[in-house]
Amino acid sequence: MLLIGFTWIFVAIAAGILVHYLMPGSWDTTGPLAIMVASVGAFFGSLLASLVFTPPGRLEDPSSPAMVPCIVLSLLGGFGAFGLYVFDVRRRAHA
């Protein structure tokens, strides 16, 4: 479970770095929200994987088979949410 939490942190750090290169405007207006969106997306991705791949009755601690899907869906959820946020901000800037 600790590894999944670190995945959220790494996704948030990557979003904070990438936001400078992918989005218009200053980091002060887009950076903190991009970090938040990526982190929440990573959380919900790993939560979904944990609910799907953890055996019934063991929701307090994901089993070993659930760890890899949790990490993968955490990465997909975080970067997917970040990508949608970048798309939305760029669309609003050009409208």
Secondary structure, 3 states (H helix, E strand, C coil): CHHHHHHHHHHHHHHHHHHHHHCCCCHHHHHHHHHHHHHHHHHHHHHHHHHHHCCCCCCCCCCHHHHHHHHHHHHHHHHHHHHHHHHHHHHHHHC
